[in-house]
Amino acid sequence: MKEFEDQYPFLRACRRQPTEYTPIWLMRQAGRYLKEYRALREKYSFLEMCKNPELAAQVTLQPMDRFKLDAAIIFSDILIPLDRNIIAKPFPSLPDIHTPIHSNNIPARLFHQFQEG
C-alpha cells in the first residue's frame, strides 16, 4: 500500500514528505465556470448534486478531466451534515438554524443519525 501511496505527490505532500513539485487540487467552486457543470445545474439543483453520490462524483471529477490536477475535493457543501434536523429552510437561501448547537449532545446525535443512515 505504501508503494501505491508514494506514487501520488498529493498524498506525499499531505504527509509532509518531499515532492518533485507542489501538488495542485481544486475545490468544487473552481469548477463552476465549466460548461459541463452548468449543464448539470440546468437539470439538478445544487442540493440534489450534493446529495446524489453519482452526481457529486461527476462534478468532483469534471475539473480533473480537463486539467492536469493531482487531487480534487469531493463536491458537497459544508451545511449538508446539518440539513436533516437542524436547518429549517431548504437551500439555497441562507440557513435558518432552528436547533442551534448548545451542548455536546447535538453533535453526538448527528453522528448516530448518520451512522443509522
Sequence and secondary structure as in RCSB ss.txt:
>XXXX:A:sequence
MKEFEDQYPFLRACRRQPTEYTPIWLMRQAGRYLKEYRALREKYSFLEMCKNPELAAQVTLQPMDRFKLDAAIIF
SDILIPLDRNIIAKPFPSLPDIHTPIHSNNIPARLFHQFQEG
>XXXX:A:secstr
 HHHHHT HHHHHHTT   SS   EE GGGGTTSHHHHHHHHHS HHHHHH HHHHHHHHHHHHHHS  SEE  S
  TTGGGTTTTB S TTS   BSS   STHHHHHHHHHHHH 
